[in-house]
């Protein structure tokens, strides 16, 4: 049985890892080799592309951190969770999103992302 909360936290950890080599290792461990990531900003396939996508987002939001925005809900190899992006120590997040992940053999095979709150 998958620990969906641990999986979601590992996913958040990927988004917070600013060292490219460490992030690449985390992505390769967490995602299947042909995993897909799709959100309103872009769509990519494969661990290298996912790592590059995360790196580009970090460059755009330098100094901000991702966190889980509440409980993780999962069943049948899929999970959903809300995440926040904001300045460390500041209560109000700048961005709020909602992701659904599909799990394949304990690793993420697909991410479907949605943005609920974005800066104007």
C-alpha positions in Angstrom: 0.0 0.0 0.0 1.3 3.4 -1.0 1.9 6.1 1.7 0.4 8.9 -0.2 1.4 11.6 2.3 5.1 10.5 2.1 4.9 10.5 -1.7 3.4 14.0 -1.8 6.0 15.3 0.6 8.8 13.7 -1.6 7.2 15.5 -4.5 7.2 18.8 -2.6 10.9 18.1 -1.7 11.7 17.9 -5.5 10.2 21.3 -6.1 12.2 22.8 -3.2 15.6 21.2 -4.2 17.6 24.0 -5.8 20.8 22.0 -6.5 20.4 20.6 -10.0 22.3 17.4 -9.4 20.4 16.6 -6.2 17.1 17.5 -7.8 17.9 15.2 -10.8 18.6 12.3 -8.3 15.3 13.0 -6.4 13.3 13.1 -9.7 14.8 9.9 -11.0 14.0 8.2 -7.7 10.5 9.5 -7.4 9.2 9.4 -11.0 9.0 6.6 -13.5 11.4 7.1 -16.5 8.5 8.1 -18.8 6.5 10.0 -16.3 4.4 12.9 -17.6 3.8 16.3 -15.9 1.0 18.5 -17.2 -0.3 21.9 -15.8 -1.6 25.1 -17.3 2.0 26.3 -17.8 3.4 23.3 -19.7 3.5 19.6 -20.4 6.6 17.5 -20.3 7.5 13.8 -20.4 10.5 12.0 -18.8 12.6 12.6 -15.7 15.1 15.0 -17.5 12.3 17.2 -18.8 10.5 17.2 -15.4 13.7 18.2 -13.6 14.3 21.0 -16.1 10.7 22.2 -15.8 11.1 22.4 -12.0 14.4 24.2 -12.3 12.7 26.8 -14.6 9.9 27.3 -12.1 12.4 27.8 -9.3 14.2 30.4 -11.4 11.0 32.3 -11.8 10.1 32.1 -8.1 13.5 32.4 -6.5 13.5 32.4 -2.7 10.0 31.0 -2.4 9.2 27.5 -0.9 6.6 24.9 -1.7 4.6 23.2 1.1 1.7 20.9 1.4 -1.5 22.9 1.8 -3.4 20.2 3.8 -4.1 16.5 4.0 -3.3 14.2 1.1 -6.2 12.1 -0.2 -5.4 8.9 -2.1 -6.8 5.6 -3.3 -6.4 3.1 -6.1 -2.9 4.3 -7.1 -3.8 8.0 -7.3 -3.6 10.9 -4.9 -4.6 14.5 -4.7 -3.3 17.3 -2.7 -3.1 21.1 -2.4 0.3 22.8 -2.3 1.3 26.4 -1.5 4.2 28.5 -2.8 5.3 31.4 -0.7 8.0 33.2 1.2 9.4 31.3 4.2 7.7 32.4 7.4 4.8 34.2 5.6 1.4 32.8 6.2 -0.3 33.9 3.0 1.0 31.9 0.0 1.6 33.7 -3.3 0.5 30.7 -5.4 -1.9 27.8 -4.5 -2.2 24.7 -6.6 -3.9 21.3 -6.7 -2.2 18.2 -8.1 -3.3 14.7 -8.9 -0.6 12.1 -9.2 -1.0 8.6 -10.6 1.3 6.0 -8.9 2.9 3.1 -10.8 4.8 0.6 -8.7 5.3 3.1 -5.9 6.6 5.9 -8.2 4.8 8.8 -9.8 3.9 8.1 -13.4 1.7 11.1 -14.1 1.0 14.5 -12.6 -2.0 16.6 -13.5 -1.6 20.0 -12.0 -4.0 22.9 -11.5 -3.5 26.5 -10.4 -6.1 27.8 -8.0 -4.4 31.1 -7.1 -1.8 33.0 -9.1 -0.4 36.5 -8.7 -2.1 39.1 -10.8 
